């Protein structure tokens, strides 16, 4: 469900929503604490990259306006 909403938002606006990054971090950080040997570091890295991309897009948009 979240993937479809993210894909639709990205298709319409051309930008990655920051909410996706926060969701990935919200899942990854507790998972890393509870299960240290898991795929949680990947979720954390993807969440951070999504937040960086969203911030970069919003900064570029405000500079162009």
LINQUINOR-V277049 format. One record per helix or strand. SS is the DSSP state (2 for helix, 1 for strand). FROM is the first residue (numbers start at 0). TO is the last residue. Records with the same first field share a line. If there is no record, write none. Layout:
SS->FROM-TO / FROM-TO
This chain:
2->1-12 / 17-33 / 39-63
